[in-house]
Amino acid sequence: MSRALLLLALGASILATDARKCYTCSKCSDNFEKKYVYEESGCSLCAKYKYADSDSVSRICASMCVSGTDTSGNRIYCCSNKDYCNSTGLLRSSCLLLLLLLLAALAVFCSQL
């Protein structure tokens, strides 16, 4: 059981490092037409920055990202679960799942020492 959990965690970490394709735009509409945004490949993560004072968003290709809300109330969504995951709607980050899997694997490994 513990080896299976460790393999699952390692597999998840390998999958998380795959290069992603992301939409990129600056102050574009949340609901957009593909012809008005750019596509970028080779990304570690995709991100979407939703401005609090308007309906506009910015989409980027990122190497690091932390989901949350900044001091101005702007929302930052990060994702790496699939290509173009920073499209419309709310994004779900797979980073939390990956972190939990890695912590579980570490706990199993440490308990066997």
N, C-alpha and C positions, 0 to 999 in steps of 0.2 A: 504494500500500500504506500509506504513512504517513498519507495523508488518511483512509483507511478506518479506521485505528486511532484517529485523533483523533476521528472522528465516533462511533465505538463508545464511546469514553470519555465524550464529551459526552452521548450518549444514556443511558448508564448513570448519569451524575450527575443527569440530569433525572428518570429513573425513581426514583432513590433519594430524591428530595424529595417524592414523592407522599405524601399523607396516608394513614395506616394506621388500621385498626381493631384494637384490642388488648383482650385480656381483662384485667380488674383484680380483684384479691382480695388479702387480707392473711392470711398464714398459713393457706392453704388446701391441700388435697391436690394432689399432682402430677397424679394421675389424678382428674379432677373431672367433675362433671355441670354442664352449662351453666346450669342453673337456680340454681346456688349461686355463680356469679361474675357480675360486671358486665361490660358491654361499653362501651368508650370509643372515640370516633372523633376524627379530626383529629390523630392522633399522628404524630410524626416517626419514632419507633422504638417497638418493643415490647420489654419486658425481663422476665426471670424471675429471681428471686433464690432459689436453693435453699439452705436452711439446712443446715449440716454436722451439727448435733446432733439433727436430727429429719427426718421425712419430709415436712414441710410446705414450701411455697414461697409467695412473694408475686409477683404479676404486676402490672406497671405499664405505663402509657403514659409514654414518656420523650421528652425533647427531645435528650438526649445520653446516651450509654451506652458503657461499655468492658467487653467480655467479659473474664472472668478469675476469679481466686480472691482473696478478701480475706485479711487476716491471721488471721482466725478460721477459715479453711477453707471459708467460704461461697462458692458458685459463682454468678457473674453471667453470664447469657446474654442477648445482645442480638440483635435481628433486625429487618429492615425489608423482607424479600423478598416478603411477602404479608400480607394481612389475617389477624389472629388467629394469627400465627406464634409467639406465646408460649403455645401450648397445651401438651399433654403431650409428654414426651420431650425429648431434647437439641435445642437450637436451633443453627442454623448462621447465622453472620453473613455478610451480603453485603458488609459494610464492607471486608473484606480484598480481595475481588475488585474493588470499586470503587476502592480505593486503588491496587492494582496497575495497573488500567487507566489511571488518571490519571497515575501515574508513567511508564508506557510512553508515553503521549501527550506528556508533558512532555519525555521523553528524545528523542523523534522531533522535537519542535518545536525543542529546543535544538541538536540536531545539524544542523539546517538553517540556523542563524544564521551 
